[in-house]
Amino acid sequence: MVVTLRAALLPITLALALMLALLAILASGAESKPKPTKPVPEDRTSNIQLLGVNDFHGQLEPTTRRDVPGRTLGGAAYLDAYFDRYEARNPERTIRVHAGDMVGASPLISSYFHDEPSVYAMNEMEMDVGTLGNHEFDEGGEEMLRLINGGQRSDGNQFKDGPDGEPINTSDPDFDGADFPYVAANTEYKDSGETVLPPYKIVKKDGINVGFIGVTTLETPNIVTPDAVAPFDYLDISETVNRYVAELKRKKVETVVVLAHAGGAQTTATEAVGEIVSETQQMSDEVDVVVSGHSHSQLNNRVGNKLIVQAFSLGTAFDAVNMKIDRRTKDVVSSSAEIVNTFNDAIAPDPATAELVAGYKDRIDPIANRVVGTAAENVVRTNNAAGESPLGQLIADAQRDFAGTQLAFMNPGGIRADIAAGEVTYAELFAVQPFDNQVVRLEMTGDQVYRVLEQQFQTDNNGNPRTRILQVSGLEFSYNSTNPAGQRITSVTLPGGTPLDRAATYTVAANSFIATGGDGFTVFKEGQNPNTLGSDLDALEGYIDGLPSPFPAPDPNADPRITKQG
């Protein structure tokens, strides 16, 4: 018999391969989780329920959603009642959580009182743990921490115009803050490297320790006013999660939930794309569930064995997640989720939370219901093919008029609601521009104007193209997005068709968000002699007040300021 060298070496090769595989498994530590080889007996399991909400944005009162026309959803009192109903199905084994943006970009009923009403509402909902979204940073780190820790606001921004027009302090002197913990693992102070908040929280239910790690989207520095996020670093989501998973493992925590303010979109019944999907792919297999937010979408799918959920926004839905856990090993052996719509006609509101909301409504109504003007037709923020909207034109005109400048620019992401035909109230205008941005007057060269317009063509954190077309007043421009970077703006002209002079200096109006480089428009920071004049809401209110009544909606199709050539 002839034995070949290959045949002789085969057993050795197999042995080496098996040894390397074993070493890889042992070395992976928190990166792998053994799967049950046989079903766990039912009497050895515990069913832990998560009730999650995201992107509430201070929506204390009921609202609507386009995919369910004709029905109202949400509102703090109804969301609270749904939580109570679902917890009654699994008492003592339910954990209530949120995935950030619970405040910020809020309606007047919450924002006028510095979002303290929304914190009180979350307390009424008996939240167990939450994390930070990008909007929690809208007014800076100190105000974010005040809403969590309590105390009356005293930073100089505590005053709002009262019903008589005189400034009053609308912050509660007895405000206690959130009565539940926040976690934020990937937000650190630049100067110290310390996390802004504890990175995780362990919640014990039915003898099971559940670890909650909080993370915030890496888009935050680009979509929040630069000064507000300047003190912070936002670290890689999956790397941060994996670091704290290992720490939780050392504490014998086997059930791990990530509260992630990072978004995605469901593409099929079983597939999704987006930041949270790609980050979850890189997370340790020890992570069991990801409760996400930010994209205001519906998510209910898996990345491997990790369940990802998200429930639209504004409290119009919530996640009801069931985790079946082996009492002996503390491992999650199965998980499932339902995205529950909070239809108002299917439940009675929680009385205590309803009373809370009613009290703030009574206080805000005299201000909210003040009529500013009358719209002859709907003025919408929907863009045409070139990226221009009627409401965008109106706001840009208002800011140019308010600042007395030659040009004005408005970022489309700052336009949050439409103006309906009929009487236009102060509350409606506040819903359009809820960020309390200021109008800034500055001077820019024509070359800087060209360069800031080139910055409309961007890439996101995943390297994908993203276009943010600025709404403009006092100029017209054409663009071809297929041209090479830096050559996409093909013309810029002043009223009457005069070309913009690159060497000349122009006066410009912009809100404080983009004037300080927000949304990637960093060229604005090169402008000279910046002067803050007043709020963007005051600008819009004053402009509409001076229009004929009823006033028509601008028509970008009949009178375009922006032309798309490709």
N, C-alpha and C positions, 0 to 999 in steps of 0.2 A: 504494500500500500504506500502511495506517495502522499505525504502531507505537505501541502503548500505553506509558505510563510504566512500568507493572509489568513488561512484557517487556524494556524497556530496562535496567531495574535488576537483572533476574534474574542476569546474569553477575557483576555486582558483588557481589550478595548471596552467591552461591555461593563466590566467591573469599574473601570475608570469613569465611564459615563454615569453609572449609578452613583458612584461616590461624589462626583461633581454635582449631580442633581440634589443629593442629600445635603451637601454643604450649602447650596443655594437656598434651599428651604430653611435651613437653620439660620443662615445669615440674614434672611429677609425680615425676621422679627415681626414688627408691626405691619409689614407690608403684605402679609398674607394671612388668611384666616381659613383654617381647615373646615371643610363642609361636612355636615353630618352624613355618616355613611348609612344610617338607617333612621326611620322616623322616630322623633322623640315622643314618648307617651304623653297624652294630653294632660294627665294629672301631674306632670312634671314641668308644665309650661305656665307662663304668666303672660297675659295680653296687656301690654302697655300702649295707651292711646296718646297720640300727639294731636293737639288742635292748633293749627298754625295759620297766621295771617301775615300779609306783607303789603307794603306800600299803601297804608291807610291814609296818609297825607291829611290828617285832621278832618276827615269826612264824617263829622259827627251826625249829620242829618242824612236821611235816605237819598238815594240818587238813582240813576238809570244806567243801563249798559247797552250798547248797540246791538249785541247779539241776542238780546231778549227784549225786544221793543214792547212797550205797553205795560211793563211791570216795574215796580220800584224794588230796589234791593239795598241792602246795607243800612248804614246808620248805626251809631255805637250801641244804642239800646237793643236793636234787633240782632246785631252780631253777638252781643252779650247773651241774649236769650238763646241763640243757637248753640253757643258754647255750653250753656247750662244744660240744654237738652241732650247734647251728645255726651257730656260728662256724666249725666244721670244714667246713661247706658253702661258706663264702666267707672263707677265711683271708686275713689282711692287709687285708681291706676291711670289717671289722666294728667297730662302735662300740657299747659297752655304756653305757646311760644309765638314770637314774631321775628321776621327776617328784615327789619329795618324800614326806613322811610315812613315811620309812623307819624312823623311831624314834618313840616316843611312843605312848601307849595300848597298850603292849606287854605280852605275857605275862610272868609272874614270872621266867622263865628269862633274859629280857633286862633287864627293868626293875630287878630286884634288884641287878644289876651296872651300873646307870646307863646301860643300852643300849650299853655298850661291846661286848658280844658281837655285836650287830647290825652295828656298824661293822667289827669283825673279819671278819664274814661277808661284808659288801660288799667288803672288800679281797680276800677269797678269790675272790669272783666277778669280780674284775678290772674293776671299774667304770672308765669313762673320764671321766665327768662326771655331776653330779647337781645338783638344785636344792632349795630349801627349801619344805617344806609348812608348814601352820599348826602341826602338832604338833612340829616342830623347835623351836618357840618355847615349848613348854609350861612349861619351867623357866627361861625367861629367856634373854637374849642371850648372857650369859657362858657358860652351860652349853652352848648351841647351838654356840658357837665352840670350846669345849673339845673337843666330840666330833669336830669337824672337824680342829682343829689338834693335839690331843693334850694329855697331861698328866694327872696324877692329880687327881681332884676334891678340892677343899679349901675349899669355900664354906660348910661347916657342914652340908650335906645329904648328905655322903658316907657317913653311918652308917646301917646297917640292923640290925634285930634278928637275931642269930644263932640257931642251933638251941637254945642254952641261954637265949635271951631277952635276952642281953647285946648291946649295940650293937657292931658291928664295921664297919670301913671296907671296903666291898666294891668300891671303885674300884681298878683295876690301877695300881700305881706306875709301871709301864713302858708305860702306854697311849700309843701313838703317834698316834692319831687316824686319819682317813681318808687313804689314800694316793692319792687322786684329787681333782681340784678340784671345788668347788661354785661355782655361779654364781647371783646374785640381783640382777636389774636393778631391780626396783621396790620394794625394801626399803631405805630410807635412814634414817640417824640424824637425828632431829629437830633436834638442836643444830648439826649441821654440814652437812647436806644430802649427805653422802658415802654411797655405797652401802655396805652392811654387808659385802658380798663383791664380787668382780669381777662386772660385769654379764654378761660373756660369756666364752666360751672357744673358741678355734679349734683344731680337731683335724684333722690332715692324714692322709689315707689314700689310697693309690694316686695320689699327686700332686694330690689334690683337697682343698682347704681347706673344712672344714665348720664354720660358726659356730653355736654353741649359746648361746642367750639364756635365762636363767632368770627366771621370774616366779611370784608367790605370790598366791593368792586374796585379793580385797579383803574377804572375810568375816573374815579373820584377827583384826582388832581386836575383833570381836564374839563370837568363839568360843574365844578364848584368855584366860586370866586377865589382867585389865587391867594389873596391875602388870608382868607378863612382857613385854607389848608396848608399854608406855608410852614407851620410848625411840625407837620407830620410827614412821616414816610408810610407808604402803603406797600406792604411786602407781598411777594408771590403767594397766591392763595393756597395752592396745593402743597407747596413746600412748608408753609406755615402750619397747615392742618396736620401734615404728617409729623411735624416736630412735636405738636401737642398730643397727637394720638399716642405717640411713644410714651409721653409723660403720663397720660391717662392709663396706659397699659401697666406702667410701673405701679400705679395705684390700684391695680386689679379691676379697672373699669373695662368691661368687655362690650358694652353697648354704647356706640358713639353716634351722635347726631351733629351735623354741621348746620348752623344757621348762617346762610350765605346770602348777602345782598349782592347778588351777581345773576345776570339774566340769561335767558335762552328762549328758544321758540320750538314748539312741537311741529315737526314736519310730517310725520306719519303717526299712526297709533302707537308705534313702538320706538320711534326715533326722534331725536331733537338735536339742535345745534345751538351754539352760543358759548359765551364765556364760562358759564357754570358747567356746561357739559364737558368742555375740554379740560377744565380744572378738575372735575370729578374723575375723569379718566386717569388723571395723574395722582389721585388721592389713594392712600392706603386702603387695602381691602378690608381693614378693620372698621372703616366708616360704614355705617348701616343705612342711614337716611340723610339726605340733604334737603332742608327746607329753604327754598330760595325766594328771591324777590328781584326787583329792579326793572324787569322788562314788562311788567304788568300783563303777563301772559298766563296761559294755563299749561302747566307741566305735570305729567304723571307718567314717568317712564323710568327705565333702568339703564345704568351704565355698569355692565357686569352684574354684580349682585347688589349694587348700591341704588337705592330708590331716590329719585329726584322729584320734588313736588313744588308747585307754585300755584297760587289761587288768584289770578287776575289782579285787581287793585281796589282801593277805596272801600274795603270791607264788603264788597259785593259777593264774595265767596271766601271760603276757608278750606284748609287741608284737614282732613280727618284720616290720620295714619294709624294703622294697627301694626304693632310689632309683637310677634310671638317669640318669647324668650325662654330658653332652657334654664330652669331654676338652678340646675346643678353647675353647668358651665358658664351661665350668664350670657351665652351667645344668642344672637337673633337667628332663629331658624327659618323664619319667613316674615315677610312684610307686605302690606298692601295699603292702598290709599284711595280715598274718594274726595273729589273736589265738589264741595257743597255750596250751591248758590243760596244766598241769604234773602230769599224772597220775603217781602214784608207781609204779603197776604197769607203766609203759611204759618205765622207764629205771632204771638203777642210780645210786645217789647218788654224788656226788663224794666220794672218800675223805677228802681233807684237810678239807673243810668238814664232813663227817659227824663226823670226829674232834673238831673244834672244838666242835660242838654237844653231842656226847656228854660232853665234859669239863665243860661248864657244867651239863648235866643232872645229872651225878653230884654236883655241888656244891649244886644247889638242891633235889634230891629230899627230903632230910631236913626241909626247911622246907615245901616244896610239899605233901607228902603227909600232913602233920599233919591229923588229923580234928578238925573244930570242932563238928560236930553231925550230925544225920540228918534229911533232909527226907522227909516222908511222901508227897510228890508233887512234880511239877515246879513251880518258882516262876519264872514267866516275866515278861519285860519287855514283852510285847505288850499294847498299850493296848486298852481297850474303846471304845465309841463316844464316851464322854465324855472319853477321854484318860487314863484311870486304869489302872494295871497292878498285879497282885499283888506283883511285886518292888518297884515304886515305893512301895507302902504299907509293905512290910517295911523298906525302907531309911529312909524318913521316920520310922517308929516308932523305929528303931534310933538315929537321930541325936537325936531328941527325948529318948529315954531317956538317952543318953550325956551330953547337955548339961543335963538336968534342966530343960527349958523347957516352956512352955505350948504352943508351936506349933513346927512344923518344916516346911521346904520342901526339895524335892529336884528338880533339873533333870533331865528325862528323858534328855537327851543324854549325861549322865554315867553312865548305866546301860548297860554294854557287853556283858553276857552274861547268860544265864539260870542258875538253879541247878537242877540235875537231881535227880530223886528219888534217895534213898539217902544214903550217907555224903557229907558236904560237907567238902571239904578247904580248906585255906588257899589253895591255888592257884586253886581255883574262885572263892572270894570275891575274890581279887585280880583275876581276869578280869572280875568284875562291876564293880569300882571300881578301875581301874588307874592313876588320875591322881595318887595321893598327895595329894589335897586334904585340907585340914584342916577339922574341924568348928568353926564359929565361933558363940559365944553372943552375942547382942546384944539390945537393947531397941528395939521399934518401936511406934508408936501404931497404933490400929485403922485410922485413916485411911491410914497408910502401908501397912498390910496390904492394904487395898482397892486402893490405887494400884499396888502391886507385882503384884497379881492382874490388874489391867487391862493390865499390860505383857506378859501372855501372848499378846496379839494384836498381831502385829508385821507389818512389811513387809520383804522381802529387798532386796538391793542393786539389783534390777531393778524394784522397786516392787510386787512381787507379794505378796499376803497370806501370812503365815506364822504358825502358831499353835504355841506351846510351852506345853503344859499342865503346870504344876508338880504334882509328887506331894506330898501334904500329910499331916500328922499333927496331931491336936489341934483340928481345925476341919473344917467342911464348907462348900462353896460351890456356887452355881449360876451358870450363865452363859448368855447368849444372844449368839452371835457375830454375829448379824445386826443387833444394836442399834448405834447410833452409837458411835464411839470415846469412851471414858471412861464409858460407860454399859452396858458388857457384863456386868459382875458384878452379878447381880440380888439375891443374898443371901449373907451370910457368917454362919455360926453356930458356936458352941462346942458341945462334947459336951453333950447334953441339950436342945439347941435354943435356947439363949440367944443372942440376936443379938450379934454382935461390936460392941463400943462404939468408935466412931470416936475418941472423946476419951480413951479409956483407953490405958494402956501395957502391952504384953505382952512376955514373954520369948520369944525366937525362936532356933531353931537352923537353920543353913544351912551348906553347904560353902563353903570359901574362894573358890571360883570365882564363884558367884553373889553371895556376900556382898560382893565387890568390884566388882559390876556386870556380871559375865559373862553372856553370852546375852541382853544387852539389859535385864537386871533391875537398872536403875540405882538404883531407890528403896531397895534394900537398903543402899546407901552412906549413906543418911540416918539409919540406925539409930545408936543411942547405946551407949556403953560396950561396944564389941566386945571379945571375949576368945577367943583361940584355945586350944582344949582338947586337941586330938590328932587323929589321922588318921581319915578317914571309914572306912577299912578296919578300924581298931581298934574303932570304934563298931559296925560290922556284926558283926565277929567276937565281940565281947563280948555283943552282944544275942542272937545265935544260940546261943552257948554257954549262955545262961541260959534258953532256951526248952525246953519239954518235948521229949523225944526218943522218937519222931520228931515234928517240928513240922509243922502243917498250913500250907498256903499261904493267905495272905489272899485273900478273894474280893470284889473290888470290885463285882461284880454283885449279890451278896447283901447286902453291907454297904457301899454306896457312900458316898464322901466328896465326890464331884464329880458334879454333875448338869448335863447339857447340855439346854437348853431350846430351842435353835434355832441 
